[in-house]
């Protein structure tokens, strides 16, 4: 697939580039600062990219041009970060720009593009309740992910074949990661994946604490039981884009690395 990658200088996006290349995708990198990208990636890996385009991920016109110029079929949007609550939310602004650009091109072609857009585990349902996980955690960060979800879920899938990647804390496989290099082969991931609610959710004893049990359980489970490796999530996204018809279209998708309990 011809893929547009947004956020390639971030922690997840920097792992997505080698993963996409390893899965034989043709990758165009859309990045605000190409000098930063070149400082992070080896010349050998950058040589595997189809193109590097400098631009603002909140600019739908620039995104649409990149999609058209490079005949893009799929998008991975892992750009942006959490901003202070008194500033304009960046994540939903990027998602809105991706929506506008991708939907416009899809309508021109008569065929929707495929897109993965970053979010957080909090947008998933808290199993056994009528609430979302984010209803039990501090509002500072969750409101920005909820705003992204509101943007994306309003898009008809016949206009854009979207999925929301809902993950919590991610950690690197190598804490001393140097320059990113091409992978010899795709790195198989060991993720449990589920839509709507987190896969293999656990209710711990914390949930039984009077009054504050559900929030304590939600915070503990998200932070302790659901961390994933950047590399595993990147491989999953690259792997999914190989599918003609993904089972995750139009869904909020949570992930969890398998533990001994899950085997």
N, C-alpha and C positions, 0 to 999 in steps of 0.2 A: 504494500500500500504506500502511496505517496502521502507522507505525514508532515504536518506542521507542528513543531514542538515549541511551546511557550514556557519559559521559566528554566531554560537550560543552565543558568548559572546558580540555581538554587540547589538545595540538598537532594531533593527527589529528581528534579529535572536533569541534573548533571549525571545521574545514573540512568535516566531514560535514554539519553543519546546513545551510549554504547549498547544498551539493551535493544533499542530499535534497530540499530545497525546489525547486531547479531541475529536478529529475526528477519533480516533481509528487506527491511523497509527502506524506502527512499526518503531521507529525512531533510527537511528544510528547517533550519533553526531560526526562530524569530526572537531577537534579543535586544534589550535596550542598549547594552554596552558590549560590543564585540571584542574590545580589548580585554575585558574581564573574562570573557569566554575563552579567548586564546591563551590566557594565563592559566586556565584550569585544565584545558584539554591538550593532549599531545598532538603534534602535527599529523601523526598517523591517523588519529581518530578524526580530526577535523577534515582530513582528506577524504574520509568516508562519507561526510555530509554532502548532500546535493547542493546546498547553498546556505549562506548565512545572511540573514536580512536584519538590518538594524531598524528598530521602530518601537513605538509605544504600544504595549498590549491593550491599552484602553482606547486605542484609536481604531474604530471599526473600518474606516476607509483604508488605512494602511494594512490591516489584516485581510480585507477583501482583495486588495491588490496582490498581496503575497500568495493568497490562495489561488487566484487566477493565474498569476505569472508562473507558478510552479505546479499547476494542475493538481492541487492538493485534494485528497480524498478523505483524509482523517486528521483529527486534531487532538493533541494531548495538551491540555491547559493545566499546568501545575505552577503557574506564575503567581506572584503577589505574596503578601504576608499580612498578618494582623496589624492594624494600625490603632493608635489611641482612639478612644470612643468619641472624642471631640473632632476627629478628622473624618473626611469622607471615606467610607468603606471602599477598600481597593479591590477585594476579591469579587464582590458582585459587579463592580464596574467593569472588571476584565471579562467576567462571564457575560455581561450584557453586550460588550463589544464583539466577543466571539459569536454570540447568538446572532447579532445583526449581520455580521460578515458572512457567517456560514449559511444562514438561512437565505440570504440574498443570492449567494452563488448556487445553492442547491435549487432554488426556484429557476434560476437561469438555465441550469442543466437539466431540470426535470427529474433530479435524483438527489435525495438528501445526503449530506456528508455525515460521517461518523465522528463523534467527539466524546472524549473523557474529560471531565471537569472536576477539579479538586474541591473537596469539602472535608468534613470532620465526622467522626463516629457519632457525635451528638445528634445529627439529623435523623438517625435511625430510631426505630421504635424500641422502647424499654420493654422487653418481653414480660408478659403477664400483667401489663398495665395498659391504660389507654393514653399513655404519655410518650413523649420522645425522651431520649436520654438527656438531651440538652435542657429539659425542664427541671432536671435535678442538679445541674451544675451552674457555676457562676455565669452571669449573662455577658460578661465583658467580651469574651471571644465567641461564644455561641451565637450571639446576635448577628455577627458578620457572616458566619456560615449559614445561618437561617436565611439571611438576605440573598446569599448565593443560591440556595435551594429554591427560594421563591422565584428567582429569575429563570432558573433552568427548568423547573417542573412545569412552568407555564408554556413551554415550547412543545407544540405537537410533534410527535416523533416522525410524522410524515414530512416535516420541514427540517428536522435535524435529529439524527439517531444518537441521542445523548445518553450518557450514563454519568452518575455522580460517584466519585470514588470517596468513600467515607472511612477514613483511617484516623487513628489517634497518634500517639507519640511514635515516631520512627527513629531508628538508630542505624548508623553505618555498619557495614560488615567489617570494615577496616578503619579503626580509629586514627590510623596514621596515613590515610589516603593521600597519595601524591597526585601527580597528573593522571587524569583519566586516559586510559588506553583502550584500543579496540579489544573486544573479548574474542577469545579463540572459538568460542561457541556460546550459544545462549545459556544462561545460568538458570537451571530449573529451580522453581520456587516451591516452597512447602507450605502453601497458604490454604486455610479453610476460607471459603468465600460464600457469602450469602446476601440475598437482597432483602430490603425492607427492615429487617432486624439483624443484629450481629450474629454471626454463626457461633454455635456452641457457647451461648451465653451462660454464665454461672451466677447463681444467687448465693452469696457467701453469708456467713453468720452476721456480718455487719448489717445486712438488710433487716434483721429482726430487732435492731436497736430502736426503742420507742422514739417516735416523731422524726428522727433524723436518719433512720435506717436506709431508706431508698437513696438519698443523696450520697451517703457514705459508701454504699455498695456500688453505685454508679461510678464514683470517682476512683474507688479502688480497682474495680474491674477494668475500667478504661486505661488507667495508668500502669497497672501491674500485669494484667492478663492479656491485653490487646496490643502491646507494642509490636511493631513489625520492622523488618529490615528495609531500608530504602531500595536495596537491590532486588529484593523479592517483589515489592510492589511494582518496580519498574519492569521487571520481567513479565509479571502478570499483564500489565497494560500492553506491552509489546506483543505478547502472545495473543491477547484477545483481538487485537487489530488484524491478525491474520485471518480471522473468521469472516466469512461472507455474511452470516447471520448470527450475531452474538446474542446469547441468552440474556445479556445484561442491558439491552437497549430499553430506555425509559425507566430505569430503576436506580435506586440508591443502593450502593454496593459496599458492604462491610467486609473486612478481612481480619484474619487471625492466624498467627503462625501456629502450627500444630504442636501440641504438647503431648506428653505421654498419656494424659487423660483422654486425648482426642483420637488416639490410635486404636 
